[in-house]
Amino acid sequence: MEYRFADCMLDLRRHRLTRAQKAVHVEPQVFALLELLARHADEIVTRDQIIAHVWQGRIVSEATVSARISAARAAVGDDGRRQAVIRTVNRVGLELAVPVDCVNGDGEEVPGPVSFASGQDIPEIRMATSADGSGIAWQVSGDGPPLLRAGHWLSHLELDWKSPVWRPLIHRLGQGRRLIQYDQRGTGLSERDCGALTLETFVEDMAAVLEAAKVESAVIFAVSQSVPVALAFAARHPERVRALVLVSGFVQGSLLRDEARSESMTDTFLSLIESGWGQPDSAFMTAFSSLFMPEGTPAQTDSFIEMQLQSATPGRAVELRQAIGMFDVSGELDKVRCPVLVGHGHRDAVQPFDQGQKLARGVPSAQFFAFDSPNHIALPQDKGWQDMLSAVDRFLSIHGSA
């Protein structure tokens, strides 16, 4: 059995660790710790679990445990400051911060503990009714202060839990929180026969989900095109928003920005959608996916294409792109009064970096952080993903408590 993560391979049969295809010598206890983390990918491993597995339950000092953790980090090219591969969850334990593939001796992928969520792990799907009668699928998981993950393009409440793109984010956001999620109108598990696709109706959908969840106020986490929706909601319903976390968003849609640049980008998107939406073997969809996540692994790209097929029809995808291109919240930024964290990748090819700067400049209470990534959809193997979520955790430790 082999576990592959980052640029490392952990070979259980040969009891060998390699990084960048070079052998790395590790002590047996360090190897056992790495094996435990790999076996429990997408989970947090507690201190008690570590001691039970590595030391068979014997009493050991904190210094000994810390030394083995530091050695494990060094072995995989990580350290306690970056935590790009092995992440400490304060007062809880450790987790691998990158995707893990499990393969047998023949190189075939093996389903098991490191696979994505089974159906039993997926929270119950419920339906809310928006102001115009459209049905919005939503779900809730976990306990703690409420955090609403705003609905956005290319999501699906069931597939997200299995997705190598979205599941790590869901797992991270849901730690110690009551996580509320919903599918954007007309997509995913929301009713496909819906009303108009406008900024106003998307804001009404957000309100409907919070009402259905019986949440008076929440932190809202929004990415990409859900960012202007969250901003508009906060401006119009300030009593319902404790704080905003806004990542890779924009103030004005592409059709309202620089005309030549925006028309070119929009035409590119629409051409790719119309040419091969949801077709796994389509070169057009591979190109489309690479715009959003140029550093995606084959598994992530395949999952993203499957999400396209399941989340929306080609016609609805075109309608959404056109609607999103017309979003404009430039007149509402100064009305947002809650704490706001704005994050944007330096090399984002879908939403320009200056849109994140413009957003932060226009919101009186905003903090801005930049992270280095070419991916519009930040990926868990990307250091920018780690930097982003570390900033989010720090922000929510202050503004996201009950």
N, C-alpha and C positions, 0 to 999 in steps of 0.2 A: 504494500500500500504506500502511495506517495501523496503528500499534500504540497500543493504549489500555491505560492502567494508572493506578491511583489516580484522580486527577481530571485526568489528562494525556492528550493525544493527540499522537503523533508522526507527522506526515504526510510520508512520504518523497518523494512526487511533488512536493509544493509546498515541500519542505524547510522545514517550519514546525512549531513546537512551540506547543501551547496548553495552558493550565492553567486549570481552572474556566471554560472557554470564552473565555479571554482570551489573546491572542497574547503569547508570551514570546520576546524576542530572545536568541539564543544564538550564540556564535561557531561556525564550521564544525567545529572540533575537538570542542567540547562536544556538538554535534549528533551527530557521528560516534560519540562515546562512548555517548550514549544509544541510538543505533541498535544498536550492538554489544550492549549489555546487553539490549535488547528482543528482538533476534534470538536470543539465547541465554538466554531466560527459563527458569527452573528449572535453570540451570547456573551454575557459578562461572566467571567470566571472569578469566584470569590476567593478570599485568602484561605478559607477552610478547605475549599476544593484543591487549591494549590498544595497545601500541606498534606492533604490526604493522598494526592496522586504522586507528588514528588518525594515526600519524606514518609509516606505510608502512615501518616498520622502522628509521627513522633514530635515531641516538643522541640522547636527550633526558635532561635532568636529572630527578631525583626531585621537585624543587620544581615543575617544569613539569607533570609528571604529577599531582601533588597539587593544583595550582591548577585544572586542568581537572576533576578529580573534585569539588572544592569548588564550582566553578561549575555543574557538572551537578546537584549536590544542590540548590543554591540555585534553579536553574531549575525543579525539580519540587517545590519547597516543602519541602525536606528540609534536614538539616544533619548534620555529623559526630557530634554527640552523640546525636540521636534515631535516625538511620539507619532511618527508617520506610519509605523507598522504595528507597534504594540502601544496601546493607549491605556493610561490609568484613568479609571472612573473613580473620582474621589470618594472615599469612604465606602466603596462598593467592591472594586476588584480590578481586573484587567480584561481587555478584549483585543482581538486583532482588528485593526482599523482598515484592513484591505480585504478584497474578496479572496476566497480560498476555493481551489478546485481539488477534488479528491479523485485520484485515478488508481486503477489496479496495476498489476505488474505488466499487463499488456498495453498500457497506455489508454485504457478505456475509462471514461468517466463513471464514477460509482455514485449512485444516489445514496443518501444517508444523512447523518447529522449535519453535514455541511451543505446540503441542498437547501433550496429556498423553502419558504413556509409551506406546510401542507394545508389542505383545506380546513383542517381543524383549528389552525392558528388564525384564520381570518375572522375578524369580528363580524357580527351580524350586520347585514345591510338593511338600512331603513330608508323611508322615503319622506321627504319634506315637500310642502307645496309652496311655491313662490307666489308673489303677488299677482302674476298673470295666469296662475293655474299650472305652470310648468312643474313637472315632478323632478325633484333633485335627490339623487341617491347620496346617503351619508352614512357614516359609522363612527363609533367611538371606542377607544381602547385605553387601558391604563387608568391610574389614579393619580391625583395631584392637582395642581393649578391648571386650569383649562388653557390649552393652546390649540388654535384653529389653523390647520394647514389649508390655505386658500386653494380652491379648485383652479386648475390650470389646464392648458391644452396638453393632450397626450398623457392622460392618467386613466386609471381603471381600478376601482376599489378592491377588486379581487386580484388582478394581475400585479398591482403595485407591490403586494406582499411577497410575490415570487420573483420580482424583477431585480437583477443585479445592479440596475441603475437606481431604483427608488427604495428598495427595501432597507439598505443601510441608512438612508436618511430617515425613514420612518422609525427605525429602531433607535436611532440617536435622539430624534425629537421626542420620542415617547418615554424616555427614561425619566421617571419621577414626575410625569405629567399626565393629565387627562387629554389625550390627543383626539381631536375631532377632525375628520376629513370628509371631503365630498367631491363628487365628480361634477365638472362643469356642465351646465345645461346643454342638452343635445348630444352628450358624449358619454363614454364609459357606460355605467349602469343607470345613469339618469335617463329620463324618458327622451327618446329620440325625436318625438313629435313635440316640439317646444315652441315658445314664442320667439320674439325678436332677439337677435344677438347684438346687444348694445351694452355700453358701460352701465347704464342705469339698471338694466335687467340683471346683469351680473352682480351689482351691488344688492339688489333685492334678494337674489339667491343666497348671498352670504347672510343676510338678515334672517331669512327663512330657516337656514340651518341652525343658527344660534338659538332661534326660538324653539325649534324642534328639540334641540339638545337641552333646553331649559337653562341656558347659560346667559347670565346678565351681562357679563363682560369677560373678555379673553385677550390674551396675547395673540396676535395674528402673524403667522409666518407665511410670506408670499414670495414666489419666484417668478421671473419673466413677466408674462402678460397679466398674472394675478396681482402684480405690484400696483399698477394704477387702480385696480378694483379695490384693493385694501386701502389705498390712500383716500379714494373717494368715500369709502365706507367710514373711515376714521374722521374725515372732515364733516360728514353729514350726521354721524351718530357717535359723537365723541364720548358719550357716557358708556358706550359698549366696548371700548377698546382700551386695554391697559397699556399696551405697547405694541410697536410694529417692528418686525424684522423683515427687511426688504432686500432681496438678492437678485442681481442680474436683471434689474427692471428698467423702466423707462418712464419719461414724463409724457412724451408725445409719440404716437405710433409712427411706423415707418412711412406711411402715406402722407403724413403731415410734416415730416422733417425735410431736409435738403432734397429737392425734387428729383434730381438726376440719380442721386445715390439711393433714395428710397424706392424709386420706381424700379431700379435695377435689382435691388434685393428682393422686393415683392415679386417681380416677374420671375426671378430665379426660384423662389419658393413655390409659386403657383405652377410653374412649368414642371418642377420635380414632382409635385403632388399629382398633377393631372397625368403624368407619364407613367407612374408606377406605384401609386399609393398602396401600401400593405402587401406588396408582392415580395416574398422573401428572396427571390432570385433576381430582383430588379436592380440593375446598376444605378438607376435613378434614385431608388430608395436608400441605397448604400451611400450615395453622394449626399442625399438629403440628411441622413443621420450624421454624416461626417461634418456637416455644418454646425450641428448642435454639440457634438462631442467628438472632435477630431482625434482624440486620444483614447477613444473607446475600444475595449477588447472585442474580439469576435462575438463572445457571448453577450456582451452589452449591446452591441449593434443588432444582433439577432433579436434580442428581447425588445429593443426599441422599435424594430420593424413590426414585430408581433403586436406591440401596443398600438401601432398605427392602424393595423387591420381591425383590432377589437374595439378601439375607442371611438372611431368615427368613420363614416363613409367618405369616399373621395369628395363628393359634393359638399358634405358638411365641413370637411377640412378646408376646402376653398373658401366657404362662407366665413369660417372662423378666422382665417388669415386676413381676409379683407376687413372683417369687423375689428380685429385687433389693431390693424394698421391705422384705424381712425380714432383710437383711444387718445384722449387728451385731458390731463389733470393739471395742467399748468396753472389754471385759475383756482385750484383748491389746495395747493401746497401750504400756503400760509395759514390755512384754517386748521391744520393738524396740530394738536396741542400735546399729545401723549409722547412719551419717550420713543425715539425712532433710531434704529440701527440700519444703515444702508451699506451694503457690500456689493462690490463689482470686480470682476476679473479684468486685469489689464488688457488681455488679448482676446476678449470676447468678440467673436465674429458675427454674432446675431444681433446683440444690442450693444451699441458702441459704449466705450468706457465713459465718454463725456456725458452720456445720459444719466449714469449713476452719479456723476459729480453735480450735474444740474439738479437732480432730484434732492441730493443732500443740501445743496446751497439754498434751495427754495423752502425747505421745511425748517422752521425756527429751532426745533429741539433735536435735530438729527445729528448723529455721530456717523462718520464715514470711515470705512476701512477698505483698502484695496488688497486683493490677493492675486497671486501670479498663476494664471491658468488660461489656456486657449479654449477651454470648454465652456459653452454657454450653460450646459447642464453639468455642474461640477460632479466629478466621479470620485468614489472612495479611494482609489489608488493615487489620486492626484493630491499633491501636498497642499494645493490651494483649497481642496475640500476640507482637509484637517484644519488649516488656518481659519477658514470661514467658520466652521462649527465651533472651534475653540473661542472665537470672538463672540459667537452667538451664546455659548454657554456662560461666558463672563457677563454678557449683557443681561441675560435672563436671570442670573443669580442675584442681580440687583433689582430688576424691573419685572421679573416674571413670577414672583412668589405670590401666594394667595393673600 
